[in-house]
């Protein structure tokens, strides 16, 4: 066996013990995943940046054939985690599960610098698991926007100290509600129809119920119009996706258990989510907690009730029973990777959009490919993210769309960032699908 450091030996041992060898062996190396992988394409067809290449690296580490060195870790970290490889895989390899386990192992034995450790601890343990702290943090952003500080910062050129993509992102952040407004969230809402068609529990999320609170409000109004009685459990918290994708599996499991506790006694027919990234992680709770004797079955039951807002609206014939109209415009749709590839929801959003009078729907070429947002990927891997985004915007421009619709907050900000980078902000907008539908209701 090749010489390995003490750390590399520990990682290799963990791979041997924790990686699912059967799943690793399921990969037939057929290459069907290659055309679906953004990083494989953007790196000039580098096999180590493809799903089958990364699986080969994982298997080689598992078998002790290569050292789990920085190059292996870099390959795993450059992956967007969009899981576009899974629907096209004839063997049904659950690549996303393998990736998250491998990242968790590397993180466990990582050599983060003190500043990075501090940031990770603050974000993953100090803020996201606690909704009240999230509200305080986002409340600071609200103060920044409303107090005049934002205008002053821009005027003196302070933002020039930041990388270009962060400067542009600051411009496209939504107008954040005040902390007082964040607190005024009802726990139960009646259906706005004579007959209750379904009782649903709403997963309000952490960022969605703070930075994107207006979209959450729109979601609730649409559910009421569709005939849903709504309950919003108080004990819910962050879904854990950010933790799970970043090698913080234990914290993700802790958050998952709290959400299961909060939702399982609601008596709801479905649990509704309006963020594709959150929904995909929530629906994977069954896998995340499969080895927990107390929560394994409960997690499966929880996941079995998950449904995206577009799916429930479509199933309840919202688009046929509620008149929808909008000022004449061309609209295109950018898939949320996780909504499409994990939750398998892609027809419902399109059906809802095409039902709007005045909307000319134009399908975007490669609408099912990642926009480069991928959670916080556009922050930690800005170069690759912006390359992917710039190519995505080429496809947007081809549609001549006035409105880009998506179904995930990260995708929404990324598309707004793309509009800004292309200099199209005076004639193109990006909106969440529920905001578009509510606009079409009025």
GIKA-V30218 format. One record per helix or strand of 2 or more residues. SS is the DSSP state (a for helix, b for strand). FROM is the first residue (numbers start at 1). TO is the last residue. Records with the same first field share a line. If there is no record, write none. Layout:
# GIKA-V30218
SS=FROM-TO + FROM-TO
This chain:
# GIKA-V30218
a=6-18 + 21-26 + 34-36 + 38-42 + 47-49 + 51-62 + 70-78 + 84-88 + 95-108 + 114-127 + 131-146 + 149-155 + 158-161 + 164-172 + 179-183 + 213-225 + 241-245 + 249-263 + 276-282 + 285-288 + 296-304 + 309-315 + 318-321 + 337-341 + 347-354 + 377-380 + 382-399 + 409-422 + 433-441
b=188-189 + 198-202 + 228-231 + 270-273 + 306-308 + 325-333 + 357-361 + 403-406 + 429-432
